[in-house]
Amino acid sequence: MRCPYCRHADSRVVDSREADDGQLIRRRRSCPECGKRFTTVEEAVLAVVKRSGVTEPFSRTKIMSGVRKACQGRPVDDDSLALLAQRVEEAVRARGAAEIPSHEVGLAILTPLRELDQVAYLRFASVYKSFDSLDEFENEIAALREAREAPAVRETGTRHAVAPRSGARAPKLNG
């Protein structure tokens, strides 16, 4: 690493620390020539490959602005959008690839958005998945309803509790 003060071609690492949950590494360096200290920041660059083939850096801000459009008029605050963008970035980085197709970024948005606001999810999904008919909307709404009912099925073991018929006797136990 070249010293920013004297331009000497080498420096010595004095201290290294992770920042932003391991996304950044800050290194404190010392120049053996002039003795001055300076800090460098290392970050793994994540690139998004668009459909056209153009590559651009991943941007949480871009995620937030796209999702904000789907959330217009919905009770969703900026903090929730920032957390969603963070979850999306974490999911995308967890794949371990330096470049990721924009399609996969869109897929990574769908699950946290569904949990945040179902109406905003439908808006986003309708554009992202290019819904062409009412049937596609109805199918997505049915899937949302099914997912909402699924936890109740797991907890009780049945979808609806069945009440005994009036006048029916409880089974006799031996003993």
Backbone bond lengths (Angstrom), bond angles and torsions (degrees), N, CA, C in turn:
res aa  C-N    CA-C-N  psi(-1)  N-CA   C-N-CA  omega(-1)  CA-C   N-CA-C  phi
1 M - - - 1.457 - - 1.527 107.93 -
2 R 1.288 116.94 126.98 1.457 122.75 -178.49 1.539 110.42 -76.43
3 C 1.329 116.38 135.23 1.473 121.95 179.07 1.531 109.40 -68.35
4 P 1.343 117.66 128.98 1.467 119.47 -179.68 1.541 112.78 -73.32
5 Y 1.336 118.01 -12.63 1.463 121.26 -177.96 1.527 112.43 -92.51
6 C 1.333 116.56 -53.30 1.468 119.85 -175.71 1.526 112.90 -109.24
7 R 1.334 116.78 -4.30 1.465 123.99 178.64 1.527 113.06 67.58
8 H 1.338 116.85 18.32 1.469 120.63 175.62 1.534 107.82 -61.81
9 A 1.315 116.95 142.49 1.463 122.00 -171.26 1.520 114.80 -74.69
10 D 1.324 119.18 -7.65 1.459 120.36 -175.24 1.525 110.65 -133.92
11 S 1.321 115.95 155.35 1.464 121.69 174.78 1.524 108.29 -148.79
12 R 1.323 115.11 163.11 1.454 120.82 -178.54 1.528 108.95 -113.47
13 V 1.355 117.46 134.94 1.464 121.34 178.18 1.522 107.93 -79.78
14 V 1.342 115.89 124.18 1.455 122.52 179.88 1.530 110.51 -95.47
15 D 1.338 116.42 -37.76 1.464 121.15 -176.47 1.528 108.99 -154.47
16 S 1.342 116.72 143.87 1.472 122.45 175.63 1.524 108.83 -129.64
17 R 1.318 116.14 135.64 1.468 121.14 178.49 1.520 109.75 -141.44
18 E 1.335 114.27 143.75 1.460 119.90 174.98 1.521 109.12 -83.79
19 A 1.313 116.25 149.29 1.460 122.24 176.40 1.529 108.10 -139.41
20 D 1.320 116.47 164.39 1.476 122.28 179.48 1.517 111.62 50.66
21 D 1.327 115.94 52.29 1.463 122.48 177.93 1.522 112.76 54.48
22 G 1.328 115.86 41.37 1.450 120.18 176.42 1.515 114.81 85.15
23 Q 1.332 118.38 1.01 1.462 121.27 -179.45 1.529 111.65 -76.66
24 L 1.335 116.33 -25.47 1.457 121.73 -179.70 1.518 109.89 -124.12
25 I 1.329 115.79 152.80 1.459 120.84 171.51 1.531 106.70 -126.64
26 R 1.323 115.44 121.62 1.465 121.29 176.06 1.517 107.64 -97.78
27 R 1.313 115.47 129.36 1.462 120.04 178.48 1.527 108.87 -120.66
28 R 1.310 115.09 127.10 1.464 121.87 174.10 1.520 106.04 -90.48
29 R 1.321 117.68 124.71 1.461 122.40 -174.97 1.524 111.07 -122.00
30 S 1.321 114.18 157.26 1.459 121.57 178.59 1.523 108.08 -130.16
31 C 1.326 116.02 135.93 1.459 120.97 178.62 1.530 108.79 -89.19
32 P 1.336 118.89 124.37 1.465 120.94 179.50 1.536 112.55 -71.02
33 E 1.323 116.81 -18.13 1.471 120.62 -177.45 1.531 111.54 -82.82
34 C 1.362 116.94 -55.68 1.473 119.82 -176.26 1.527 112.82 -101.14
35 G 1.343 117.25 -13.44 1.462 121.22 177.54 1.522 114.81 82.28
36 K 1.322 118.06 -2.19 1.473 120.24 -179.39 1.522 109.96 -77.62
37 R 1.339 113.91 155.32 1.470 120.84 178.88 1.516 110.27 -110.48
38 F 1.326 115.33 150.20 1.465 121.33 177.30 1.520 108.97 -152.04
39 T 1.320 115.83 164.00 1.462 122.13 -177.46 1.526 109.56 -114.68
40 T 1.322 115.42 138.19 1.463 120.55 172.21 1.525 107.91 -118.14
41 V 1.312 115.99 152.89 1.457 122.39 178.47 1.520 107.83 -123.82
42 E 1.322 115.51 126.26 1.462 120.81 178.36 1.520 108.93 -110.39
43 E 1.308 115.18 134.87 1.464 120.13 -179.63 1.526 108.55 -140.46
44 A 1.320 115.84 136.09 1.468 120.01 175.21 1.521 107.68 -76.01
45 V 1.299 116.37 122.11 1.460 121.28 -178.49 1.518 108.60 -84.20
46 L 1.327 115.16 128.91 1.453 122.00 177.63 1.524 107.37 -106.78
47 A 1.317 116.82 124.48 1.459 121.13 -177.78 1.527 110.37 -110.40
48 V 1.319 115.12 144.02 1.465 122.18 177.74 1.527 107.37 -108.18
49 V 1.325 115.78 128.06 1.467 121.55 178.63 1.520 107.61 -97.70
50 K 1.322 115.75 115.00 1.459 120.73 -178.57 1.524 110.26 -79.58
51 R 1.321 116.37 167.46 1.473 121.18 -178.89 1.522 112.21 -56.70
52 S 1.325 116.31 -33.55 1.470 121.00 -178.77 1.523 112.15 -73.61
53 G 1.346 116.36 -9.58 1.457 120.44 -178.29 1.513 113.17 97.29
54 V 1.330 117.22 -9.19 1.463 122.20 178.75 1.529 108.61 -71.48
55 T 1.329 115.85 139.30 1.462 121.26 179.17 1.524 108.72 -108.59
56 E 1.333 115.64 135.11 1.465 120.17 176.53 1.522 109.01 -139.86
57 P 1.326 117.65 157.01 1.472 120.22 -179.40 1.528 111.00 -65.91
58 F 1.339 116.24 145.82 1.458 121.34 175.81 1.526 108.10 -62.51
59 S 1.326 116.86 141.93 1.461 121.17 -178.40 1.525 110.51 -137.82
60 R 1.339 114.92 117.30 1.472 118.88 174.23 1.517 110.18 -62.60
61 T 1.323 116.88 -36.38 1.470 121.54 -179.38 1.519 110.56 -60.02
62 K 1.325 116.37 -39.71 1.466 120.43 179.50 1.527 110.52 -67.70
63 I 1.325 117.19 -38.41 1.469 121.38 176.45 1.527 108.96 -61.03
64 M 1.343 115.49 -48.31 1.469 119.98 -177.97 1.521 111.60 -61.55
65 S 1.333 118.18 -41.80 1.464 119.47 -178.09 1.529 111.44 -67.89
66 G 1.328 117.39 -36.99 1.457 120.08 177.60 1.513 112.47 -67.21
67 V 1.326 116.31 -41.78 1.458 120.77 -179.84 1.530 110.18 -73.28
68 R 1.331 117.05 -33.39 1.479 120.95 179.20 1.528 110.28 -58.39
69 K 1.330 117.30 -37.32 1.464 120.51 178.84 1.527 110.53 -62.48
70 A 1.325 116.56 -41.46 1.465 120.68 179.23 1.522 110.96 -68.75
71 C 1.336 117.20 -24.27 1.471 121.97 -176.37 1.528 113.36 -94.83
72 Q 1.328 118.13 4.61 1.464 120.04 -179.29 1.521 110.32 -57.41
73 G 1.344 115.04 130.48 1.458 120.50 179.65 1.517 113.77 78.63
74 R 1.304 118.00 2.74 1.471 122.79 -179.97 1.522 109.00 -103.57
75 P 1.337 117.46 154.13 1.469 120.48 -179.22 1.537 112.21 -78.92
76 V 1.333 116.12 63.90 1.467 121.91 -179.08 1.526 107.65 -123.17
77 D 1.338 116.34 123.82 1.463 119.64 -178.40 1.529 111.67 -93.93
78 D 1.333 115.39 169.21 1.464 121.01 -177.62 1.525 112.70 -63.63
79 D 1.334 117.18 -32.35 1.469 119.59 177.95 1.522 110.85 -63.11
80 S 1.325 116.28 -40.49 1.469 120.39 178.19 1.523 111.07 -64.89
81 L 1.336 116.23 -38.37 1.460 120.21 177.66 1.530 111.00 -66.25
82 A 1.329 116.15 -39.40 1.470 120.26 178.70 1.528 110.59 -64.54
83 L 1.333 116.44 -41.04 1.469 119.66 177.71 1.526 111.30 -65.74
84 L 1.318 116.33 -39.59 1.466 119.98 177.17 1.527 109.92 -61.51
85 A 1.329 117.17 -45.99 1.462 120.64 179.65 1.523 111.06 -61.89
86 Q 1.323 116.64 -37.36 1.463 120.50 177.48 1.529 110.71 -65.11
87 R 1.339 116.86 -44.14 1.472 120.75 178.31 1.526 111.31 -61.34
88 V 1.331 115.96 -40.00 1.461 120.35 178.94 1.525 109.79 -64.13
89 E 1.333 116.82 -45.89 1.463 119.30 179.74 1.526 111.24 -62.50
90 E 1.326 116.88 -42.49 1.468 120.16 178.59 1.529 111.01 -61.44
91 A 1.328 116.88 -42.33 1.468 120.71 179.76 1.527 111.14 -64.74
92 V 1.322 116.36 -41.08 1.457 121.21 -179.20 1.529 110.29 -68.96
93 R 1.335 117.31 -43.48 1.473 120.91 179.44 1.532 111.25 -66.87
94 A 1.331 117.07 -31.37 1.465 121.13 -178.93 1.526 111.54 -63.43
95 R 1.304 117.60 -20.27 1.468 120.91 178.15 1.522 111.56 -70.71
96 G 1.324 116.51 -18.53 1.457 120.92 173.68 1.515 115.78 79.55
97 A 1.298 118.53 8.36 1.465 121.05 -179.72 1.526 109.82 -96.96
98 A 1.317 116.70 145.32 1.469 121.37 178.05 1.528 110.68 -77.07
99 E 1.327 116.37 -27.39 1.462 121.82 178.01 1.520 108.78 -125.94
100 I 1.325 115.03 139.82 1.466 119.39 -179.22 1.525 108.89 -136.45
101 P 1.330 118.09 137.23 1.468 120.30 178.16 1.531 111.14 -64.99
102 S 1.313 116.75 145.51 1.464 121.41 -179.38 1.533 110.98 -59.47
103 H 1.331 116.57 -30.04 1.464 120.96 178.11 1.532 110.84 -59.13
104 E 1.329 117.12 -40.51 1.462 120.76 -179.97 1.526 112.03 -70.51
105 V 1.329 116.98 -29.94 1.467 119.97 175.08 1.533 108.51 -65.39
106 G 1.319 116.42 -43.40 1.470 120.51 177.75 1.514 111.72 -60.01
107 L 1.329 116.86 -42.10 1.470 120.22 177.55 1.522 111.15 -63.05
108 A 1.334 116.48 -37.26 1.460 120.71 -179.86 1.521 111.81 -68.55
109 I 1.319 117.90 -22.28 1.468 122.08 178.83 1.525 110.97 -77.89
110 L 1.325 117.99 -34.95 1.462 121.52 -170.21 1.531 114.19 -57.76
111 T 1.321 119.39 -48.58 1.467 121.03 -175.27 1.524 112.61 -64.60
112 P 1.351 119.73 -51.36 1.462 117.53 179.12 1.529 113.08 -64.83
113 L 1.339 117.52 -30.66 1.463 119.94 178.31 1.527 110.29 -70.00
114 R 1.331 117.90 -37.72 1.466 121.47 176.96 1.518 110.04 -59.96
115 E 1.343 116.18 -40.59 1.465 120.46 179.24 1.519 111.89 -70.89
116 L 1.332 117.43 -31.22 1.461 121.94 -177.66 1.529 111.89 -75.75
117 D 1.332 116.85 -50.40 1.465 120.50 -176.93 1.525 108.41 -160.07
118 Q 1.329 116.18 118.45 1.462 120.34 -174.71 1.527 113.17 -69.93
119 V 1.334 117.21 -32.61 1.469 119.46 178.59 1.529 109.52 -69.01
120 A 1.330 116.54 -44.25 1.464 120.28 177.22 1.523 109.90 -62.49
121 Y 1.329 116.26 -38.42 1.476 120.67 176.93 1.526 110.14 -58.75
122 L 1.337 117.68 -47.05 1.474 120.79 -179.83 1.528 110.99 -61.10
123 R 1.327 116.08 -41.86 1.463 119.27 178.63 1.526 110.76 -60.78
124 F 1.333 115.73 -49.18 1.463 120.63 -178.26 1.524 110.79 -64.51
125 A 1.333 116.24 -46.14 1.463 121.08 -178.35 1.527 111.07 -63.04
126 S 1.325 117.06 -36.61 1.468 119.25 -178.89 1.521 111.49 -63.77
127 V 1.325 116.99 -35.07 1.465 120.54 177.88 1.524 109.65 -80.80
128 Y 1.337 116.59 -47.57 1.456 121.37 -175.92 1.528 112.14 -62.95
129 K 1.345 115.70 -42.73 1.468 120.03 -178.99 1.525 112.25 -90.96
130 S 1.334 117.47 3.03 1.469 123.71 177.40 1.522 112.34 54.05
131 F 1.346 116.53 57.65 1.458 119.87 177.31 1.518 109.11 -59.82
132 D 1.337 115.75 133.20 1.453 121.13 -179.51 1.525 113.01 -111.04
133 S 1.332 117.19 -10.92 1.462 118.80 -175.21 1.524 110.81 -147.54
134 L 1.317 114.33 166.72 1.460 120.24 175.47 1.525 111.09 -64.65
135 D 1.320 116.42 -31.37 1.468 120.43 178.91 1.527 111.28 -58.57
136 E 1.324 116.29 -39.71 1.466 119.09 179.55 1.527 110.83 -66.08
137 F 1.344 117.16 -39.17 1.462 120.64 175.02 1.528 109.99 -62.41
138 E 1.330 115.98 -46.83 1.464 120.27 -178.78 1.528 111.49 -61.42
139 N 1.320 117.08 -40.69 1.464 120.34 178.37 1.527 111.32 -63.48
140 E 1.327 116.40 -40.91 1.469 120.17 179.89 1.528 110.46 -68.42
141 I 1.316 117.20 -39.18 1.471 120.88 177.48 1.523 109.81 -65.50
142 A 1.316 117.31 -41.37 1.470 120.79 177.23 1.527 110.52 -61.29
143 A 1.327 116.94 -40.64 1.476 120.20 178.61 1.528 110.72 -65.20
144 L 1.339 116.98 -38.24 1.474 120.55 176.76 1.529 110.85 -63.71
145 R 1.320 115.92 -44.07 1.478 119.61 179.23 1.527 110.82 -63.72
146 E 1.316 115.99 -42.26 1.467 120.53 179.67 1.531 110.65 -62.77
147 A 1.306 116.48 -41.76 1.474 120.28 179.33 1.522 110.73 -66.55
148 R 1.330 116.63 -34.46 1.467 120.66 179.59 1.524 110.46 -70.34
149 E 1.337 117.68 -34.83 1.463 121.67 -179.33 1.527 112.20 -81.64
150 A 1.304 118.39 -22.43 1.464 122.40 -176.56 1.526 113.29 -57.13
151 P 1.345 120.59 -42.53 1.468 118.71 178.67 1.529 112.75 -61.43
152 A 1.337 117.86 -35.18 1.463 120.97 178.93 1.525 110.50 -66.51
153 V 1.322 116.71 -36.29 1.465 120.95 179.10 1.523 109.64 -66.42
154 R 1.343 117.03 -42.35 1.461 120.44 -179.26 1.527 111.35 -65.89
155 E 1.338 117.38 -36.44 1.468 120.55 -177.39 1.524 112.19 -71.89
156 T 1.334 117.29 -43.02 1.463 119.92 -174.64 1.522 112.91 -97.24
157 G 1.306 117.11 -20.38 1.465 120.51 -177.89 1.512 111.97 88.08
158 T 1.323 117.58 -14.42 1.466 121.67 175.51 1.504 108.38 -135.69
159 R 1.307 115.47 160.03 1.454 119.26 -179.66 1.527 110.54 -73.86
160 H 1.325 118.13 -42.60 1.461 122.76 -179.33 1.517 108.51 -129.24
161 A 1.311 115.81 139.20 1.462 118.81 176.29 1.528 108.34 -72.03
162 V 1.313 117.62 137.85 1.459 122.01 -178.35 1.526 107.61 -104.16
163 A 1.329 115.30 121.01 1.470 119.92 178.80 1.527 108.85 -84.39
164 P 1.334 117.79 143.16 1.468 119.09 177.98 1.520 110.11 -66.49
165 R 1.335 115.72 150.09 1.469 120.07 177.52 1.514 108.79 -65.24
166 S 1.299 116.01 148.98 1.470 118.01 178.59 1.515 108.58 -66.41
167 G 1.294 115.72 137.97 1.469 121.63 179.81 1.513 112.65 85.40
168 A 1.304 118.26 -6.81 1.467 119.80 -179.80 1.521 109.14 -76.11
169 R 1.297 114.79 142.83 1.455 120.00 -178.94 1.522 109.81 -92.30
170 A 1.303 113.86 148.47 1.456 119.41 175.39 1.528 107.27 -76.45
171 P 1.299 119.64 145.67 1.456 121.09 -179.67 1.529 110.62 -62.74
172 K 1.325 114.45 141.19 1.458 120.22 -179.54 1.507 109.08 -80.75
173 L 1.321 115.36 136.55 1.452 120.35 177.25 1.518 109.05 -97.58
174 N 1.316 116.76 142.29 1.469 120.26 177.10 1.523 108.70 -69.05
175 G 1.280 115.36 131.31 1.444 116.49 174.90 1.413 113.74 137.13
